[in-house]
Amino acid sequence: MRLILFFDLPVEKSSQQKEYRKFVKNIKKIGFYMLQKSVYIKMSIDMQAIESTINKVKGFVPKEGDISILTITEKQFANIEFILGNNSTDVINGDERIIEL
């Protein structure tokens, strides 16, 4: 399963920029990687791990802005169609349980 985190945070003031940088640093620390500028993804093994991750994110949300999290299966994630640009990640994209390299 995957968590897709979407956010839109204000960055007009220097204090807001600091909060933005702190939020991005914290989500990266717990395993999210960037798909697009304000869209980050994390793999999870089960619903318990997903709930734990969501609670961690809730622990460091900034005072302002919008943050949403969507949970999808590996099969749904594998069906993402990149219309422009590339999926530039080192994470293997597939719904198989075992992948031999």
C-alpha positions in Angstrom: 0.0 0.0 0.0 1.0 3.6 -0.5 0.3 6.9 1.1 0.1 9.9 -1.1 0.5 13.1 0.8 -0.7 16.3 -0.9 0.0 19.7 0.6 -0.4 23.4 -0.2 1.4 25.6 2.4 1.8 29.4 2.3 5.3 30.7 1.8 4.8 34.5 1.5 6.5 35.3 4.9 9.9 34.1 6.0 8.2 32.3 9.0 6.0 30.4 6.6 9.0 29.4 4.5 10.6 28.1 7.6 7.5 26.1 8.5 7.4 24.7 4.9 11.0 23.6 5.0 10.5 22.0 8.5 7.4 20.1 7.3 9.2 18.8 4.2 12.2 17.8 6.3 10.0 15.9 8.8 8.0 14.0 6.1 11.2 12.9 4.5 12.5 11.7 7.8 9.6 9.3 8.1 10.1 7.9 4.7 8.2 10.0 2.2 9.8 10.8 -1.2 8.8 13.5 -3.7 6.6 12.6 -6.7 5.9 16.2 -7.6 6.6 19.6 -5.9 3.8 19.3 -3.2 3.0 15.5 -3.6 5.0 13.0 -1.6 4.6 9.2 -1.5 5.5 6.5 1.1 5.2 2.8 1.0 3.5 1.0 3.9 3.0 -2.7 4.7 -0.4 -2.6 6.4 -3.2 -0.3 7.8 -1.5 -0.2 11.2 1.6 1.3 9.7 -0.5 3.7 7.7 -2.3 4.9 10.8 1.0 5.3 12.6 2.4 7.4 9.7 -0.7 9.6 9.6 -0.5 10.2 13.3 3.2 11.2 13.0 2.3 13.7 10.2 -0.5 15.1 12.4 2.2 15.7 15.1 4.2 18.2 13.0 1.7 20.0 10.7 2.2 23.7 10.3 -0.3 26.3 11.6 -1.5 27.2 8.1 -2.2 25.5 4.8 -3.9 22.4 3.4 -2.6 18.8 3.9 -4.4 15.6 2.6 -3.4 12.0 2.6 -4.7 9.3 0.2 -4.2 5.6 0.7 -4.0 3.4 -2.4 -2.9 -0.1 -3.2 0.2 -1.1 -5.1 -1.9 -2.2 -8.1 -3.5 1.3 -8.2 -0.1 3.0 -7.9 1.3 0.8 -10.7 -1.4 2.1 -12.9 -0.4 5.8 -12.6 0.1 7.1 -16.1 2.8 9.7 -16.5 1.6 11.9 -19.3 4.5 14.4 -19.3 7.8 13.8 -17.5 9.1 10.6 -16.0 8.7 8.7 -12.8 12.2 9.4 -11.5 12.6 7.2 -8.4 14.7 4.3 -7.3 11.7 2.5 -5.9 10.5 -0.4 -8.0 6.9 0.1 -9.2 4.9 -3.1 -9.4 2.3 -5.1 -7.6 4.2 -8.3 -7.4 5.1 -9.6 -3.9 8.6 -10.7 -4.8 10.8 -9.0 -7.4 14.1 -10.6 -8.4 16.8 -8.3 -9.5 
